Amino acid sequence: SPEKRRKLLEHVCQMKPMVKMDPTLVFTWFSLIATEDIPEYSKEMGIAPNSVVQEIMCRLKESKEKMGNANFKLLEQDIQAFGKSIHYIKEMLIQQSGRKNIPELLENDIKWSIKIHTIICDLTNRSGLNEVPALSFQLVMEVSEKIKMLLKEQSQGEPSPKENPAHVNVKSVIDSAQECLRTWRTETLPTDLLSTAKFTDKKELEMWNCHFTMECGITDWITEWRGMTKIDLQKRIEKETPFNQIVIYWNEKEALAKLNP
């Protein structure tokens, strides 16, 4: 229960002074902490970002393995908890500075960010939790943007960074993440856009709005992503009859107007 979960977190944090005698206790206790409490526990204990990522990766893999037998409601709770932790990782990346080793970033951060995104898309298929895959996609964008900026810094006076193999590697990761999210969209959305002149999935427009309004410091990438998203939405609407297309516009004109950042 939430109450027991909070009590455990509070109890473990109260034992923090013991860590001075045995630093390994931090990671022993880590396994006892609920996924949604990872951000709070990590802040309290000063756990390094890489260790947080490793713990999240282990839990994601466990959830994926149990997915076939999992209670849907419990799985949904797990996904929401992962969303909270992914947001925390993203915020840590933004705050982190001083890491300028591009091979290390490519080898570690890029790999785990795309793995997290791929597993999240698998777990959330038909769950209705549209915001979590969007969040994991933004995590990939954040890592990739960071590496792109470092490449730009390090290529002053050299040939275009686009010719750098590292740049090509980063762009291929972005392409893979985009394709993963587009596939998730196709598999998750109901076959029919409308049901009795109303959206079959009431949250569908929220999802499209979320995907359209994602931000990224690399203009080319976000322009490409929004262009693909607009094409996917247009294709979906064009499957409807002309009358239904009018109904969509008439009933949802305010929401649709937001889908043009």
C-alpha positions, 0 to 999 in steps of 0.5 A: 500500500502507499502508506507502507511504501512511504514508511519504508522509504522514511525508515531507510532514509533515517538509517542514512548515518549507517552508510558512513560505516558501510557504503554498500548499504545504499545499494542494498536498500535500493532494491527495497525501494518502490520504483516511484520512490527512486527519485526521492531516495536517490536525491536523499542518498546522493546516488550517481546518475549511472547507478539510478539508470542501472536500477531502472534498466533492471526493473524495466527488464523484469517488468518486460519478462513478467508482462505476459502474466502481469495483472493489467492494473499492476502493470499500469501502476508500474509504467506510471512509476517508471514514468516518474523515474524517467523524468527524474533521469532526464532532469539529472541529465539537464543539470549534469555538466562537465562530462565531455567524453563523447565515446563514453557518452555514445557507449553508455548514455545513448545505449541505455536511453534507447533501451529504456525507450524501446522497453517502455514502448513494449510495456505500454502497448495498449495501456492508455498511458500515452505520456510515458513513451513520449517521456522516454522519447524525450530522454533519448532526444535529451541525451542525443542533443547533449552529444550533438552540442559537444560535437559542435564544440569540439569541431570548431575549425574542422570539417562539418560535424555531419561528417563525423562518425559520432554524428552519424551514430547519434542521428541513427539513434534518433531515427530508431527512437522516432520509428519506435514511437511511431510503431507504438502509436500505430499498434496502440491506437484503436483501428477506427478513429471515430465511434458514433461520431466521437473519438474511439479513444478519448485520450487520442488527441492528448497524445497527438498534442503531446507528440507535436509539442515536444521540444529539442534544441536541435531544430532539424530533428524536432522539425523532422519529428513534427513533420512525420507526426503531422503526416501520420495524423493526416493519414489517420484522419483521411481513412475516415469518410468526408462526413466524419472528417467534417465531424472531427473538425467541427467537434475538435477544432480547438484541440486540433488548432493546438496541433500546429506548433 
